[in-house]
Amino acid sequence: MILLLLAYLGGVLTILSPCILPVLPFVFARADRPFARNGLPMLIGMALTFALVATLAAVGGGWAVHANQYGRIVALVVLAFLGLTLLSTHLAEWITRPFVALGNRLSQHADSEQDSIWGAVGLGIATGLLWAPCAGPILGLLLTGAALNGASVATTLLLLVYAAGAATSLALALAVGGRVFAVMKRSLGAGEWVRRGLGALVLCGVVAIALGADTGLLTRVSLASTSGIEQKLINAVRPMSTASAEPAPKAGEPLPIEGQFPSLAGATGWLNSGALTPQSLRGKVVLVDFWTYSCINCLRSLPYVEAWYDKYKDHGLVIIGVHSPEFAFEKDPANVAAAVKRLGVKYPVALDDDYAIWQGFNNEYWPADYFIDAHGRIRHHYFGEGGYAEGEDMIRRLLTDAGYKNLPGGYVQPGAKGAEAAASGDAQRSPETYVGYARAENFASGQVAHDDAFPYHAPATLATNQWALDGRWTVHPQDATLDRADGSISYRFRGRDLHLVLGPTKDGKPVRFRVTLDGKAPGADHGMDTDADGNGTVTSQRLYQLVRQAHGTGERVFKITFLDPGVRAYAFTFG
C-alpha cells in the first residue's frame, strides 16, 4: 500500500513537470464537453496505454522501445488530424465523413451533442503513446524495480497507479479548463476562437513531440522541479540504512527458522565451481552472500567473507557468493570473472543475471548474508556492512550444531586495504550518488537531457553534496558518457574516501583522467587508483578509489577531468 501511495503521489506531481506541457492541448481539446463521456474515457485510455508501454519498455528491452516508436508516429498523425479539424469546421466535416460511415469518427464539431466515448478513448490511447514524463526519483524507482523484478501484475499495477495519479491532476485541470471555456463561450461568444486556439495548440504539441522537446528541451528548462519533493516522499516511506538485521540470538537461545534454502537453479552461470543445489549441500553449513563487484559496501565486507571461507572451509562451511548485478556491465560474465580473479575470491560464485536467486530469497540489499544450517533452513540474515563478530559467532554455532568439532578459535582480522578497508564511520559523509538520470539527485548543471548529447556547464560554486557535469555528455538511465575530450565531473563531498564507478570507451580503449581537490593535485590524499599528481587511467568497468584523505573526513571540492572521450560514469560512493 505504501508503494502504491508513493506511485500515485508521484503521478499527481507530474502536472508540475514541464514534460506534461506537450500533451496538455490534447487533454483540453474536449474540455468543453461532458467529462463523463469525454474527459474520463480519454484519461483512462491514456493511463492504460502508458502503463502498458512503460512496462514493455522496462522489461522487454529494445524491441519494445522500437515498436513504440511506430505507435508514436501513428499517434502523431492522428492528433495532427485532430488539430486540423479544430482549426476548420469544413475540414472537420470532410475528414470525418468516411469515419462517420464506419462508425468510428476521429473528431466531431465542438458544438455536437453526440459525443463519442470511443473517440475519447482513442484520443487517450494516442496521448498515452506520446506521453514521456520526466523521470523523477519516483518514476526512476518504479522503472528500476520493473527492470529488476521483470514483467508482473505488480509491475504494471504500480505504473498504472502512477499514470492514474497523473490522470487525477489532469482531470482537475480539465474541470477548471472546462468551466473557463464555458464562461468564455457564454460571455464573449468566443467559442469558435477557443476551438481554433485549441487546434493551434494541438498542432504545436504535435510539433514539440515530433522534435523531441518533451524528452530534451523541456527536461532541461524546468518551470517547477518536483525532484526534491519526490525524493523526500521516497525517504519518508523507505529511509536509507547501511545495515539491517534482527539481533542475533544470544548463546543458549533458540534460533528462529526464517525459511527453507531456495533453489539455485536460476543461476545463469557459475565461477570457481560447478552448479550447486540445496540438496547437494545438506549436511554443510552454508553462507549465501549477495554482492556485486562495483558496490563499495560489498567490497568492504568481502575481506571478511573471504577470511571466513579460508578459516572454516575445511570444517563444514560452504560459502556461495551470489553475484546479482546492479549495472548492465556487471551482467557480462567476463567482467565478473575478471573481478573475481582480481579480488581473490576463491569460493563458488553464482551469476544471478536474471535475479532469480535474489527473488527466491526475497532479497532487497547489497550486501546481504543468509546463514543456512545443515538441514537446509535459513536461521539468520544480515544486511549491509558490519556485524562481523556476530556473523562469525553464527557460523561457529551452526557448525557446532551440525556436529563439527575442533573449530579454530578467535575472530578473523583481514586487515583490508584500499577500497576494501572499513569505512571512516563519519555519519555526515556524502550519500551514494548516481550519475544516470533514472536515479540522479543533487545535480547542479541544470536539467538533464535524456539520452541526448548536450553541452553542460558546472556552476561557479557547489553546495554540499551537489555535483555537476561540464562539457558535452550524453546522460543515459544508468550512466553518463563523455562525447568530447576534456569534460569533467565535480562534486562537493564530505568523507574520507571518494569512489566513482567508471568504464572505458565502448570499444574498450583506456581513458586518461586527472583529479584535483579544491583545485590542486591531491598529494597525500590521492586514492589507490590515482597518483599524487591526480593522474589515472580507466581501463575496465569497475569502482575506482580516487580520493583517500590522509587526515580526517573534511569537506572538499572534487573534480575529475577526462583527457579522452568515451568514458562512462555510473555512481559515486564515499567512505
C-alpha positions as CSV (number, residue, x, y, z in Angstrom):
1,M,0.0,0.0,0.0
2,I,2.9,2.4,0.8
3,L,4.4,1.8,-2.7
4,L,1.0,2.3,-4.3
5,L,0.5,5.6,-2.5
6,L,4.0,6.7,-3.4
7,A,3.4,5.8,-7.1
8,Y,0.1,7.7,-7.1
9,L,1.6,10.8,-5.5
10,G,4.5,10.7,-8.0
11,G,1.9,10.7,-10.8
12,V,0.0,13.6,-9.3
13,L,3.1,15.7,-9.2
14,T,3.7,15.3,-12.9
15,I,1.2,18.2,-13.5
16,L,4.1,20.4,-12.3
17,S,6.6,18.9,-14.7
18,P,7.4,20.7,-17.9
19,C,7.2,17.3,-19.8
20,I,3.4,17.4,-19.4
21,L,3.1,20.6,-21.5
22,P,3.1,19.0,-25.0
23,V,0.1,16.7,-24.1
24,L,-2.0,19.4,-22.4
25,P,-3.5,20.6,-25.7
26,F,-4.7,17.0,-26.4
27,V,-6.3,16.9,-22.9
28,F,-8.0,20.3,-23.3
29,A,-9.2,19.6,-26.8
30,R,-12.5,18.3,-25.4
31,A,-12.6,20.5,-22.2
32,D,-16.0,22.0,-23.2
33,R,-17.7,18.6,-23.4
34,P,-19.3,16.4,-20.7
35,F,-16.5,15.0,-18.6
36,A,-18.0,11.5,-18.1
37,R,-18.3,10.9,-21.9
38,N,-15.1,12.7,-23.0
39,G,-12.5,13.7,-20.4
40,L,-12.8,10.5,-18.2
41,P,-12.6,8.0,-21.1
42,M,-9.7,9.9,-22.6
43,L,-7.7,9.9,-19.3
44,I,-8.5,6.2,-18.7
45,G,-7.2,5.4,-22.2
46,M,-4.1,7.5,-21.6
47,A,-3.3,5.8,-18.2
48,L,-3.8,2.2,-19.5
49,T,-1.7,2.8,-22.6
50,F,1.1,4.5,-20.6
51,A,1.2,1.6,-18.1
52,L,1.4,-1.0,-20.8
53,V,4.0,0.8,-22.9
54,A,6.2,1.6,-19.8
55,T,6.0,-2.0,-18.6
56,L,7.1,-3.3,-22.0
57,A,9.9,-0.7,-22.3
58,A,11.2,-1.5,-18.8
59,V,11.2,-5.3,-19.1
60,G,11.0,-6.0,-22.8
61,G,14.3,-4.4,-24.0
62,G,15.0,-2.6,-27.2
63,W,12.3,-4.3,-29.3
64,A,9.5,-2.8,-27.2
65,V,11.1,0.7,-27.5
66,H,11.4,0.4,-31.3
67,A,7.8,-0.9,-31.5
68,N,6.5,2.0,-29.6
69,Q,8.2,4.4,-32.0
70,Y,5.8,3.2,-34.7
71,G,2.9,3.7,-32.4
72,R,4.1,7.2,-31.6
73,I,4.2,8.0,-35.4
74,V,0.6,6.8,-35.8
75,A,-0.5,8.8,-32.7
76,L,1.2,12.0,-34.0
77,V,-0.7,11.6,-37.3
78,V,-4.0,11.1,-35.6
79,L,-3.5,14.0,-33.3
80,A,-2.4,16.3,-36.1
81,F,-5.7,15.5,-37.9
82,L,-7.5,16.4,-34.6
83,G,-5.7,19.8,-34.6
84,L,-6.7,20.4,-38.2
85,T,-10.3,19.6,-37.5
86,L,-10.4,22.0,-34.6
87,L,-9.0,24.7,-36.8
88,S,-11.6,24.4,-39.6
89,T,-15.2,23.2,-39.4
90,H,-15.3,22.5,-43.1
91,L,-12.1,20.5,-42.9
92,A,-13.5,18.6,-39.9
93,E,-16.6,17.6,-41.9
94,W,-14.6,16.5,-44.9
95,I,-12.1,14.5,-42.8
96,T,-14.6,12.8,-40.6
97,R,-17.1,11.8,-43.4
98,P,-15.6,8.4,-44.1
99,F,-15.2,7.7,-40.4
100,V,-18.8,8.5,-39.7
101,A,-19.7,5.9,-42.3
102,L,-17.6,3.4,-40.4
103,G,-19.0,4.5,-37.0
104,N,-15.5,5.5,-35.8
105,R,-15.3,9.2,-36.2
106,L,-12.0,10.8,-35.4
107,S,-13.4,14.1,-34.3
108,Q,-16.7,15.9,-34.1
109,H,-17.8,19.5,-34.3
110,A,-17.2,21.3,-31.0
111,D,-21.0,22.0,-30.6
112,S,-22.2,18.5,-31.4
113,E,-24.4,16.8,-28.8
114,Q,-23.5,13.3,-29.9
115,D,-20.1,12.8,-28.1
116,S,-18.3,9.6,-28.9
117,I,-16.9,7.7,-25.8
118,W,-14.7,5.5,-28.0
119,G,-13.4,8.6,-29.8
120,A,-12.3,10.0,-26.5
121,V,-10.7,6.6,-25.6
122,G,-8.9,6.7,-28.9
123,L,-7.6,10.2,-28.1
124,G,-6.4,8.9,-24.7
125,I,-4.6,6.0,-26.3
126,A,-2.8,8.3,-28.7
127,T,-1.9,10.6,-25.8
128,G,-0.6,7.6,-23.8
129,L,1.6,6.6,-26.7
130,L,3.2,10.0,-26.8
131,W,3.4,11.0,-23.2
132,A,7.0,10.7,-21.9
133,P,7.1,12.1,-18.3
134,C,10.3,13.5,-16.9
135,A,12.0,10.6,-15.0
136,G,12.0,12.0,-11.4
137,P,13.1,9.9,-8.4
138,I,9.7,8.1,-8.1
139,L,9.3,7.1,-11.7
140,G,13.0,6.2,-11.7
141,L,12.4,3.9,-8.7
142,L,9.4,2.3,-10.4
143,L,11.2,1.7,-13.7
144,T,14.3,0.3,-11.9
145,G,12.0,-2.0,-9.9
146,A,10.3,-3.1,-13.1
147,A,13.6,-3.9,-14.8
148,L,14.8,-5.8,-11.7
149,N,11.6,-7.8,-11.0
150,G,10.6,-8.5,-14.6
151,A,7.1,-8.4,-16.1
152,S,4.4,-9.0,-13.4
153,V,1.0,-7.8,-12.4
154,A,2.6,-5.8,-9.6
155,T,4.9,-4.0,-12.1
156,T,2.1,-3.0,-14.3
157,L,-0.1,-2.1,-11.4
158,L,2.5,0.4,-10.0
159,L,2.9,2.0,-13.3
160,L,-0.8,2.2,-13.8
161,V,-1.3,3.8,-10.4
162,Y,1.4,6.3,-11.3
163,A,-0.5,7.1,-14.5
164,A,-3.7,7.3,-12.5
165,G,-2.1,10.0,-10.3
166,A,-1.2,12.0,-13.4
167,A,-4.7,11.5,-14.8
168,T,-6.2,12.8,-11.5
169,S,-4.3,16.0,-11.6
170,L,-5.1,16.4,-15.3
171,A,-8.8,15.8,-14.5
172,L,-8.7,18.6,-12.1
173,A,-7.1,20.9,-14.6
174,L,-9.7,19.7,-17.2
175,A,-12.5,20.6,-14.8
176,V,-11.2,24.1,-14.3
177,G,-10.4,24.5,-18.0
178,G,-13.9,23.4,-19.0
179,R,-15.5,26.0,-16.7
180,V,-13.3,28.7,-18.1
181,F,-14.1,27.8,-21.7
182,A,-17.8,27.6,-20.9
183,V,-17.7,31.1,-19.4
184,M,-15.8,32.4,-22.4
185,K,-18.4,31.0,-24.9
186,R,-21.3,32.4,-23.0
187,S,-20.0,35.8,-22.2
188,L,-17.8,36.6,-25.2
189,G,-19.3,34.4,-27.9
190,A,-15.7,33.2,-28.4
191,G,-16.5,29.5,-28.9
192,E,-15.1,29.4,-32.5
193,W,-11.9,31.2,-31.5
194,V,-11.4,28.9,-28.5
195,R,-11.8,25.9,-30.7
196,R,-9.3,27.3,-33.2
197,G,-6.9,28.2,-30.5
198,L,-7.1,24.7,-29.2
199,G,-6.4,23.3,-32.7
200,A,-3.3,25.5,-33.0
201,L,-2.1,24.3,-29.5
202,V,-2.7,20.7,-30.5
203,L,-0.6,21.2,-33.6
204,C,2.1,22.9,-31.5
205,G,2.1,19.9,-29.2
206,V,2.5,17.5,-32.1
207,V,5.4,19.5,-33.4
208,A,7.0,19.7,-30.0
209,I,6.8,15.9,-29.5
210,A,8.0,15.2,-33.1
211,L,11.0,17.4,-32.5
212,G,11.8,15.6,-29.2
213,A,11.2,18.7,-27.0
214,D,9.2,16.5,-24.5
215,T,12.3,14.5,-23.7
216,G,15.0,17.0,-24.5
217,L,14.5,20.8,-24.0
218,L,11.7,20.5,-21.5
219,T,13.6,18.3,-19.2
220,R,16.4,20.9,-19.1
221,V,14.2,24.0,-18.8
222,S,12.0,23.2,-15.8
223,L,9.5,25.7,-14.5
224,A,8.9,23.8,-11.3
225,S,11.1,20.9,-10.5
226,T,9.5,18.2,-8.4
227,S,12.6,16.0,-7.8
228,G,13.2,17.4,-4.3
229,I,9.6,16.7,-3.2
230,E,9.6,13.2,-4.7
231,Q,12.9,12.3,-3.0
232,K,11.5,13.5,0.3
233,L,8.5,11.2,-0.2
234,I,10.8,8.3,-1.0
235,N,12.9,8.9,2.0
236,A,9.8,9.2,4.2
237,V,8.4,5.8,3.3
238,R,11.7,4.0,2.8
239,P,14.6,5.6,4.8
240,M,18.0,4.5,3.7
241,S,20.0,2.3,6.1
242,T,23.5,0.9,5.8
243,A,22.7,-2.3,7.7
244,S,19.6,-4.1,8.8
245,A,19.0,-7.3,10.7
246,E,17.3,-8.8,13.6
247,P,19.7,-9.1,16.6
248,A,21.4,-12.5,16.6
249,P,20.1,-14.7,19.4
250,K,22.4,-15.0,22.4
251,A,24.2,-18.2,23.3
252,G,21.6,-20.7,24.6
253,E,18.6,-19.0,23.0
254,P,16.9,-21.0,20.2
255,L,17.5,-19.9,16.6
256,P,14.4,-18.9,14.6
257,I,13.7,-20.7,11.3
258,E,13.3,-18.0,8.7
259,G,12.6,-20.2,5.8
260,Q,14.0,-23.0,3.6
261,F,17.0,-22.8,1.3
262,P,15.6,-21.5,-2.0
263,S,16.6,-23.0,-5.3
264,L,19.8,-22.0,-7.0
265,A,18.6,-23.3,-10.4
266,G,18.1,-19.7,-11.7
267,A,21.9,-19.1,-11.8
268,T,23.0,-18.1,-15.4
269,G,26.5,-19.5,-14.7
270,W,29.0,-20.5,-12.0
271,L,32.5,-19.4,-11.3
272,N,35.0,-21.5,-9.2
273,S,32.6,-24.4,-9.1
274,G,30.0,-26.4,-11.0
275,A,26.4,-25.8,-10.3
276,L,25.4,-26.4,-6.7
277,T,21.9,-27.3,-5.3
278,P,20.4,-27.0,-1.8
279,Q,20.1,-30.8,-1.8
280,S,23.8,-31.4,-2.6
281,L,24.7,-29.1,0.3
282,R,22.7,-30.9,3.0
283,G,25.0,-31.6,6.0
284,K,27.0,-28.5,5.3
285,V,26.5,-25.0,6.8
286,V,26.0,-22.5,4.0
287,L,26.6,-18.8,3.9
288,V,24.9,-17.2,0.9
289,D,26.4,-13.7,0.3
290,F,24.6,-11.4,-2.2
291,W,27.1,-8.9,-3.8
292,T,28.0,-7.1,-6.9
293,Y,31.6,-6.2,-7.8
294,S,31.2,-2.4,-8.1
295,C,29.3,-2.0,-4.8
296,I,31.6,-0.3,-2.2
297,N,29.6,-1.8,0.7
298,C,30.1,-5.3,-0.8
299,L,33.8,-4.6,-1.4
300,R,34.3,-3.6,2.3
301,S,32.5,-6.7,3.6
302,L,34.2,-9.0,1.1
303,P,37.5,-9.5,3.1
304,Y,35.6,-10.9,6.0
305,V,33.6,-13.3,3.8
306,E,36.9,-14.4,2.2
307,A,38.6,-14.8,5.6
308,W,35.7,-16.9,6.9
309,Y,36.0,-19.2,3.8
310,D,39.7,-19.7,4.4
311,K,39.2,-20.3,8.1
312,Y,36.2,-22.7,8.0
313,K,36.2,-24.3,4.5
314,D,37.7,-27.5,5.9
315,H,35.3,-27.5,8.9
316,G,32.0,-27.8,7.2
317,L,31.3,-24.3,5.9
318,V,30.4,-23.6,2.2
319,I,30.2,-20.0,1.0
320,I,28.3,-19.1,-2.1
321,G,28.7,-15.6,-3.5
322,V,25.6,-14.7,-5.5
323,H,26.5,-12.0,-7.9
324,S,23.4,-10.0,-8.7
325,P,24.3,-7.1,-10.9
326,E,23.3,-3.5,-10.3
327,F,24.6,-2.1,-13.6
328,A,24.3,-3.6,-17.0
329,F,28.1,-4.1,-17.4
330,E,28.0,-6.3,-14.3
331,K,26.0,-8.8,-16.3
332,D,29.0,-9.6,-18.5
333,P,30.4,-12.9,-17.3
334,A,33.9,-11.9,-18.5
335,N,33.7,-8.7,-16.3
336,V,32.6,-10.7,-13.3
337,A,35.3,-13.4,-13.8
338,A,38.0,-10.7,-14.1
339,A,36.7,-9.1,-10.9
340,V,36.6,-12.4,-9.0
341,K,40.2,-13.1,-10.0
342,R,41.3,-9.5,-9.2
343,L,39.6,-9.6,-5.7
344,G,41.0,-13.1,-4.9
345,V,37.6,-14.7,-4.4
346,K,38.1,-18.5,-4.3
347,Y,34.7,-19.8,-3.2
348,P,31.8,-20.6,-5.6
349,V,30.1,-17.6,-7.3
350,A,26.7,-18.0,-8.8
351,L,25.9,-15.5,-11.6
352,D,22.4,-14.2,-10.9
353,D,21.9,-12.0,-14.0
354,D,18.1,-12.6,-14.1
355,Y,17.7,-12.0,-10.3
356,A,16.1,-15.5,-9.9
357,I,18.1,-16.3,-6.8
358,W,17.6,-12.8,-5.5
359,Q,13.9,-13.2,-5.8
360,G,13.9,-16.6,-4.3
361,F,15.4,-15.2,-1.1
362,N,13.1,-12.1,-1.3
363,N,16.3,-10.1,-1.0
364,E,16.5,-6.3,-1.2
365,Y,20.1,-5.3,-0.4
366,W,23.7,-5.4,-1.4
367,P,25.5,-6.9,0.5
368,A,23.2,-9.4,2.2
369,D,24.2,-12.6,4.1
370,Y,22.0,-15.6,4.8
371,F,23.1,-18.2,7.3
372,I,21.7,-21.7,6.5
373,D,22.0,-24.8,8.7
374,A,23.0,-28.3,7.8
375,H,19.3,-29.2,7.3
376,G,18.8,-26.5,4.6
377,R,17.0,-24.0,6.9
378,I,17.7,-20.2,6.9
379,R,18.5,-19.4,10.6
380,H,19.7,-15.8,10.4
381,H,20.4,-12.9,8.0
382,Y,22.3,-9.7,7.9
383,F,22.1,-6.7,5.5
384,G,24.8,-4.2,4.9
385,E,28.3,-3.8,6.3
386,G,29.3,-4.6,9.9
387,G,28.2,-7.3,12.3
388,Y,31.3,-9.4,11.5
389,A,31.8,-10.7,15.0
390,E,28.1,-11.7,15.3
391,G,28.4,-13.3,11.8
392,E,31.3,-15.4,12.8
393,D,29.6,-16.4,16.0
394,M,26.6,-17.6,13.9
395,I,28.9,-19.6,11.7
396,R,30.5,-21.3,14.6
397,R,27.2,-22.0,16.3
398,L,25.7,-23.6,13.2
399,L,28.8,-25.7,12.6
400,T,28.7,-26.9,16.2
401,D,25.0,-27.7,16.0
402,A,25.8,-29.8,12.8
403,G,28.4,-31.8,14.8
404,Y,31.6,-30.3,13.6
405,K,34.3,-30.2,16.2
406,N,37.7,-28.7,16.8
407,L,36.8,-25.4,15.2
408,P,39.5,-22.8,15.0
409,G,39.1,-20.0,17.6
410,G,39.1,-16.3,17.6
411,Y,37.8,-13.8,15.1
412,V,39.1,-13.1,11.6
413,Q,41.1,-9.9,11.2
414,P,41.5,-9.5,7.4
415,G,43.5,-6.2,7.5
416,A,41.8,-5.0,4.3
417,K,43.4,-2.1,2.4
418,G,42.4,0.3,-0.4
419,A,38.7,0.3,-1.3
420,E,38.1,-2.8,0.8
421,A,39.2,-1.1,4.0
422,A,36.4,-0.3,6.5
423,A,34.5,3.0,6.2
424,S,35.6,6.0,8.2
425,G,32.4,6.0,10.3
426,D,31.7,9.6,9.5
427,A,27.9,9.8,9.9
428,Q,27.9,13.1,7.8
429,R,29.7,11.6,4.8
430,S,28.1,12.2,1.4
431,P,25.4,9.7,0.2
432,E,25.7,7.3,-2.7
433,T,25.0,9.4,-5.8
434,Y,24.0,8.0,-9.2
435,V,25.0,9.8,-12.4
436,G,22.4,8.3,-14.7
437,Y,19.1,10.1,-14.9
438,A,17.0,7.3,-13.6
439,R,18.2,7.9,-10.0
440,A,20.2,11.1,-10.2
441,E,19.9,13.6,-7.3
442,N,21.5,16.9,-6.3
443,F,22.5,17.7,-9.9
444,A,23.7,21.3,-10.3
445,S,24.2,21.7,-14.1
446,G,20.5,22.3,-14.9
447,Q,18.0,19.8,-16.2
448,V,19.3,16.6,-17.8
449,A,18.8,15.9,-21.5
450,H,17.6,12.3,-21.6
451,D,19.8,10.2,-24.0
452,D,20.8,13.3,-26.0
453,A,24.2,14.8,-26.3
454,F,24.2,18.2,-24.7
455,P,26.8,20.8,-23.5
456,Y,26.7,21.1,-19.7
457,H,28.3,23.8,-17.6
458,A,29.3,23.5,-14.0
459,P,28.3,26.4,-11.7
460,A,31.0,28.6,-10.1
461,T,30.2,27.1,-6.7
462,L,28.6,23.9,-5.4
463,A,26.6,23.3,-2.2
464,T,27.4,20.4,-0.1
465,N,26.6,17.1,-1.8
466,Q,25.9,18.8,-5.1
467,W,27.6,17.6,-8.3
468,A,27.9,18.9,-11.8
469,L,28.9,17.9,-15.4
470,D,31.0,20.1,-17.6
471,G,31.5,19.5,-21.3
472,R,29.5,17.6,-23.8
473,W,27.9,14.5,-22.3
474,T,25.1,12.1,-23.1
475,V,23.2,11.0,-20.0
476,H,21.6,7.6,-20.0
477,P,19.4,6.0,-17.3
478,Q,22.4,4.3,-15.7
479,D,25.4,6.4,-16.8
480,A,26.7,9.5,-18.4
481,T,29.0,9.1,-21.5
482,L,31.5,11.8,-22.4
483,D,31.3,12.8,-26.1
484,R,34.3,15.1,-26.3
485,A,37.7,15.2,-24.5
486,D,38.3,17.4,-21.5
487,G,34.9,17.0,-20.0
488,S,34.7,16.9,-16.2
489,I,32.6,16.0,-13.2
490,S,32.7,18.0,-10.0
491,Y,31.4,17.1,-6.5
492,R,31.4,18.9,-3.2
493,F,31.6,16.0,-0.8
494,R,32.3,15.1,2.7
495,G,34.1,11.8,3.7
496,R,37.5,10.2,3.9
497,D,37.2,8.3,0.6
498,L,35.6,9.1,-2.7
499,H,34.9,6.3,-5.2
500,L,33.5,6.5,-8.7
501,V,32.3,3.6,-10.8
502,L,33.7,4.2,-14.3
503,G,34.1,2.3,-17.6
504,P,36.3,2.9,-20.7
505,T,35.0,3.5,-24.2
506,K,32.6,1.1,-25.8
507,D,35.4,-0.4,-27.8
508,G,37.5,-0.8,-24.6
509,K,40.0,1.9,-25.2
510,P,41.6,3.3,-22.0
511,V,40.6,6.8,-20.9
512,R,43.1,9.1,-19.1
513,F,42.0,11.4,-16.3
514,R,43.3,13.9,-13.8
515,V,41.8,14.5,-10.3
516,T,42.0,17.7,-8.2
517,L,40.9,18.5,-4.7
518,D,40.0,22.2,-4.1
519,G,41.7,23.0,-7.4
520,K,45.0,21.4,-6.5
521,A,46.7,18.0,-7.0
522,P,45.6,15.6,-4.3
523,G,49.1,14.8,-3.0
524,A,48.9,12.5,0.1
525,D,45.1,12.4,-0.3
526,H,45.1,10.5,-3.6
527,G,43.3,7.2,-3.8
528,M,44.6,3.8,-4.8
529,D,43.7,4.4,-8.5
530,T,45.4,7.8,-8.8
531,D,48.9,9.1,-8.1
532,A,49.9,12.1,-6.0
533,D,49.5,14.4,-9.1
534,G,46.0,13.1,-9.5
535,N,46.7,11.1,-12.7
536,G,45.0,7.8,-13.5
537,T,43.5,5.7,-16.3
538,V,40.2,4.0,-16.7
539,T,40.9,0.5,-18.1
540,S,37.9,-1.6,-17.1
541,Q,34.4,-1.2,-15.8
542,R,34.7,-1.2,-12.0
543,L,34.8,1.0,-8.9
544,Y,37.8,3.4,-8.8
545,Q,39.1,4.8,-5.5
546,L,40.0,8.4,-6.4
547,V,40.4,10.0,-3.0
548,R,41.6,8.8,0.4
549,Q,42.2,11.7,2.7
550,A,45.2,11.1,4.9
551,H,43.8,13.1,7.8
552,G,40.2,13.4,8.6
553,T,37.0,13.4,6.6
554,G,36.6,17.1,5.9
555,E,34.5,18.7,3.1
556,R,36.3,19.1,-0.2
557,V,35.6,20.0,-3.8
558,F,36.5,17.1,-6.1
559,K,36.9,17.4,-9.8
560,I,37.9,14.7,-12.3
561,T,38.8,15.8,-15.9
562,F,38.9,13.2,-18.6
563,L,41.5,13.8,-21.2
564,D,40.0,11.4,-23.7
565,P,36.3,11.0,-24.9
566,G,34.1,7.9,-24.4
567,V,34.4,7.4,-20.6
568,R,31.2,6.2,-18.8
569,A,30.5,7.3,-15.3
570,Y,27.9,5.5,-13.2
571,A,27.9,6.3,-9.4
572,F,29.7,7.9,-6.6
573,T,30.2,6.3,-3.2
574,F,32.0,7.6,-0.1
575,G,33.8,6.2,2.9
